[in-house]
Structure formats: C-alpha cells, structure tokens
C-alpha cells in the first residue's frame, strides 16, 4: 500500500505553533520531514515543563520512535546545526541514530550571513539576519554550496578557510561535524518509504503569508512555505500529498516589517502580547499582535488546499469580554469567554469556532489550550452536539 505525505502548514505570518503540533501529531507517523527554510525558523515545544526551541532539527525528534529527515529544500547553517544537536543531546535526546540529512540541502556560509545583514540595512525587510535569502539566491543562480559538495571535495572547505571572515574557523569545524551524520539522497529514501507504506509528516517553516510567491512580497521569506514547497523540498509527486493541516492562532501575529491589517496598537494588543508571550524564538523580537485575519486564512487555505484547521493559543484570548474576527474586509465582534482548558470548552469559544468554520468551509478539528504537550483537544464531538 502506497504511503502518503501529510503536511503541517502555517497559514498566516509564522509563529502559529507548528512545532508543538508536529510534536503532537508525530506519534501517528513513522517519519517527520522538514521541507524548507533554515534556522530562521523557531519551533518551540514544552516537554516536562522544559522549553525546547528547534531551528533545523524536525520537531518529531522528541518522539523516540520517529525517523527525522532534513530535506533538500532546507538551507543549513552548520554552526547552528551543531549547537542544536549538542543542546538536544545534553537533554538526553538521541539525534544521531534518528536524523537523516539530504545531500542536496544547501549550506549557509558566513558570507551569506554577512550579506544578509548588509542587505537588511538598505532593504529593511525585517529578516532574521541568518543568511537565508543570500543562500537561496546562490541556489537559484547555481552558485550554491551543497552538503554533497562538502563530502566530495575537501578543497572546498580548505578554500573557505582561507577567507578572512568572522567565525570561519568555527564554520569549518561545524562543516566537519555535519559530515559525520547520516547523509543520503533523501528524495529516493522518502519515496522508498512511501512504497513501503510508511507514513510521513512534512513540517513547514514560516507560513503562507511569508511565501516568496504568494506572501506579502517583498516582505516575505526566500522559500516556498506552501504545500507546493513540500513537493520540491522533499522530492515527491503532488499525487503523494495526503491530509493538509493548516495551523492558525486564535489571533494573528507578525515579526518584522510588512503589512498587517488587524494589528493592534492599544492595551488589548499589549495584553495579547504579554499573555501569549509573543517574543520571537529565533531573534527575541517582540511580535506584532492583532485580531484573527480570516481573509488571510481563506487565501492561504485556497493556495495550500487545506483539509483541516488546527488552532493554537486559544487560551490567550480567555478573559476578554469581546473578541473580534476580521472577515471580508470588516470586523465582527463576538462574546468572549472567561476561561478555557483541555477539560473546559465554553460555549462562547465553540461559537467563535463555528463562526470561523462557516466562513472557511473547513473544519477546525483541534485546538491547543495551553503550552503543554497535553494541552490539546479534539473538537469533533463537541461540534457535533
């Protein structure tokens, strides 16, 4: 029986909690595969009250039976990779035996990071300064350095070591470290797994609102963050895409510059920011907060072909007398709810869900009600009543 690749896609501007959802869903899969982005992503998971932030390693790594793949669409900073693996290993997580890296993934060099920082001084896009854009630029212009190049020719590393760049010795050491991992032609491996009937969950980075094609250009990331990026980023046919999970928050946030229609500049926005601890896990920047932008969610759901919606941070809106949704170019106001937990789903919150579903025509099947791994509730039964 042919396996399928299910997908987790953020539908707004990133930081929707995809890491937590991938961690939650991964128990139902054999493999978790990251298909795009680099260490500009920050996927936060709380395990036994321990906060773990992943930037490159797939979020299935905390489930001991899962194989994790870094696909060809990912760009890898070897220094960040080494630090992340060492962090996980210090927590007792077995990374080396369960992580496979694509030989076609591109390498972020110190040159890319320096270029990114210089570009940002002029363009002011609001990037993380991690070298992502310049690395993808070199990839598209056919000047990139890939993992397979590190394996094939030691002269490449030697030539890099001769450059007068910050952190170059640390970079060279990290490249050598990276070479010790399980590196394969993952596009072949993934299709072999599918032929064996294995189940695969594809993990995205950033979100559809930052997609280089369909996001708020030029205030976007440099990769394909939508479902189409799964195919190119892992080397699979569109025929092999299964269920597409769209991830949203109960409200909307954005880091960096770019348009944000529902952004709040008042005490309500500040309250959401504090309650939701809305600080970027990669840069430490404060996130801009606003009401849920359903127009953005509808557009992204259309582009991505979303089958189910999973809503995170539902608990953050608890305590507001009224909550708002932006839909069809205007706001609607709904009754708020006083409290929300995995064991208490108030009728006002269910009404909030039903209003969203009636506009999207896509079911919201699951909600997150807190930061913990167990603070997740399936909603089908409640909504059927």
N, C-alpha and C positions, 0 to 999 in steps of 0.2 A: 504494500500500500504506500503510495506516494505521500510524503510528509508535506506540511505547509509551513510557511513563514508568517507568523502573526507579528504585528507591528505596534509599537508604542510611539505615538507622535504627539508632540506638544502643539496646541492649536493657536496660541496667542504669541507672546514675545519671549518665551522661555521661562524657566523657574517655576514650572507648573507642578513639580514634584514627580517627574518621570522616574527618577532613580528609585524612590520609595515604591512606586507602582511596579516597576520592573522587578524589584526585590520581592514584592508580594506575589506577582504573577509567576515568577520563575519556578516556583515549586511544581508547577504543572508542565514544565518543559524539560527537554534534555539539554538544550543549548541556548545560551544568550549571546547574541552577536551585535556588536556596536558597528554602525554603518557609516558614520560621518562625524565631522567636527574634530576638535583636538582638545587640548587641556584648557581651552576657553570655557568648556562645559564644567559645571559643578553639580554633581548628583549626590544629594545628602540622604543618608539612611541612618536611623537610630536603631542600634542593636543593643539590647540590655542597657538602655539609657546612655550608651556610648554613641556619640555623634561621629559618623564616618563620612567623609567627603571624598567622592571618587571623581576623577577628572578624565582618565583614559581607560581604566580597567572597567569592563562591563559590570553592571550592577547585579548580575547573577553570582558574583564571586563569593558572596557571603552564604550562599547555599552550597553545602559541601559536595553535593552530587551533580552539580551543573558544570558542563564544559563552557568556557567563555572564549569568545573569538573577537579579536580586534580586526575588523575588515579592511579591505583595500581602500575604502573611501575615507578612512581616518588619517589624520596627519599627526605624527608622533614627535613630541619633544622628548628625546632620550633622557634628559636631566629630570624632567617632571615624571617620566615613567619610572625611573629608578627610585626616586623619592616615594612615589606612591606604592610601589611594590614593597619597599622596606617598611613603610608605615603599616601596610596590611600584615606583613609577616611579623611585625612586632606585636600585633594583636592576635597572633596565632592562626592567621588565615593562610591556608595552603594555596599559593598563587601559581607556582611553577608547574605543578602537575596538571593544572586545570585551565591554563591560559595558552591560547594559540594565536599567533600574530601573522597577518598576511605579509608575504614577501613583497607585495606591491604597494603597501602603505608608504606614504611619503614622509620624509624626515624634516622636521623643523630644525633649522640651524641657527646659531647666534646671529648670522647675517639677516635672517628673516625677522628675528625679534627686533634688531636694531632698526631695520627698515620700517617695520610696523610702528614703532614709537616715533620715528621721524615723520611718517605719513600722517599720523594722528595729530601732530602739531598743526598741520595745514588743513586736513580734511575735516577733523573734529567729528568723526562718525560716532565715537564713543566705544571703540573696540577695547578689548581686554589687554591689548599690547602684547599678546602671546606669540605673535608671528604667524597667525593662522592665514590671514589674507595673502601676505607675500609668499607663503609656502604654496598655497593653491594657485597663485599667479604663476610661479615657476612650474607647477604641474601642468597647467594648461598651455604654457609656452614651450613645453617639452625640455625644460632645463632642470627638472626636479631631481632630487636625490631620494632613492627608494631604499627600503630595507634590504632588498636583494642586492643592491649596489654595495652595501656595507659588507655583505657576505662574500661578494665576488671579487672585490678588489681592495686590498689593504692600502693601496696607493691613494685612494680617495681620502681616507682618514688621515694619512700622512700629509697630504697636501693641505687639508683643512687645519692641521696642527701648526702649519707654518704661518697661518694668518694671524694678524695682530687684532684679535677680537676679545671682548670680555667673556670670561667663563669658557674659553676654548679648551683648556686642559680638562675642565670638568665635563665638557661636552664629549670630548674624545673618550674619556673614561666611561661615560654613560653609554656611548655607542658600543663599546666593547662589552658592557654589561648586557645591553639589549640583545646582542648576538648570541648570548648563551641560552636564550629562551627558545621555545618550540616555534619555529618559523616555517610556514608551509604556504602552498598555493591554496589559500582558504576558499577561493571560489570553486575549486574542484572538490575540496573536502566537504563544503556545505552541500553541494549537490549530491555527493555520495551519501551524506547523512540523510538527505531528503529521500533518496532512492531506497534507503533502509527503513523508511517510515518514521524517522526521528522528528521530534517537534522542536521548532526553533522560534525564539522570540527575538525580534530585531529591536534594538534600542537606539532611539534617535538622540541627537543633541540639539540644543537651542529649540526652535519651534517654527511653525509655518509662517508666522508673521515676520520672521527674520530670514526666510528663504531667499536665496540670491535671485531667483526668478519671480516669485510671487509675493515676496515680503514688501516692506515699506522702503523700497530702493531709493537712495543709496544707503539708507540706514539699516543695513542687513548684515548677516554673516556671509562667508565666502563659499558656502557649500549648499547642496540641496538637502533641506531639512524635512521635505515632504515624503510621501510614500514612494515617489519615483526614485528618491535617493537610496531607498532600500535596495532596489534592483541594481543600480550602478555601483553602490557602495559595498555590496556583498557578492555581486556576480550571479544573480539569479534572474530567471524569467519572470515577467509580471504574472504569468499563469500560476506561479507558485506562491503568490501572496494569499494569505488566509484572512483571518479577522484583523481589522484595523481598529485599534483602541485610540481614541482621541482624548487627550488629557487637558483639562481646564482647571483653574481655580474657581472658587465661588465669586471671586472678584478678579481684576486684571492688574498685572504689574509689568513694569518695563525697566530695564537697566540701560543706561547710555542714552544717546540722543535719538531723535526721530519722533514722528507724530504719535500722539496718544490722546485720542478723542475724549476718553472718560476720566482722564487724570484729575485727581482731587488735590486742591491746594489749601484745604481748610482743616479744621480739627478732626473731621471724620477721616480724611486721608491719613493724617498723622496717627490716629488711633488704630486704623487698619495696619499701618506700617509697624507700629510697636507690638500689637497683638500677634501679628503674623511673623514677627522677627524678620522683616523684609530687608535683609542685607545680603548682597551678592556673595555666594560661597567661593567664588573664584577671585574676585577683586576686592571684596569688602565694601563695595559701593552701596549706598542706600538705594533701594529700589523705589521707583515712582509707583504710586498706587492709585487705583480708580475703580469704579464700578464695573461689573461684568459687561464686556463689549460683545454682544451677541452677533452683531454684524460681522465682526472679525471671525468669530467662531463658525458662523454659517459659511463664510467664504472659504475658510481653511478646511472645513468638513467636506465641502464640494471638491476642492482640489485634491484632498487626500483620500476621499472615498470612505469616510469614517463609518464604522458599523455600530460602535458603542462609545458612549462618553463615560469617562471616569472623572469625578470632581474631587479635587483636593482642597484642603484648608477651609472646609465648610464651617468648622467650629469658630474660625476667626470672626465671622460675621455675627456670632451669637452676642446678644445683649443690645443690638441696635433696635430701636423702636420701629424704624422703617429701613428697608433695603431697596436698592434700585437696580434695574437692568436697562441697558441701552440697546434698543432694538428698532430697526427700520428708521434710523436717524433721530430717534427720540427716546426719552426716558419713561419707564413705567415704574411706579412705586408700589411696593408690596409690604405687607405686615412682616415685621421681623420676628425672631424667636429668641427666647431668653437663654436657653441652654441646649446643647447638642452633644451627644456622646454615642459610642458604639451601642449602648443599651437604651438610649433615649433619643428617638427620632420624632420631634414635634410635628404637628400637622401643618404649622406655618412653613416649616422647612420643606415638607413634601409639596406644599402648594408652590413654593419657589421652584422646585424641581419640575413640577408639571407645567408651569408657565414656560420654562426654558424648552422642555421637550416638545411642547405644542408648536413652538416656532421652528425648532431644528428638525423635527420629524425624525429624530434619532434618540433611542432610549438612553437615559442616564442609569446605568446598571449598578454603579458602585460609587460610594463616597468615602472620603477619608475624614475622620472626625478628630484627629489629633496627630502628634508627631510620631507616636509609637508604631512599631511594625504591626501590632494587632488592632490599631485604631482604624479599621477599615470595615465597611458594612456593605453587603449586597442589598440592593433595594427592590428587586423584583417583587417579593412577597408583599412588601408594604404598598407598592403602587398598584398591585392587583386588587387590593381590598376596595 
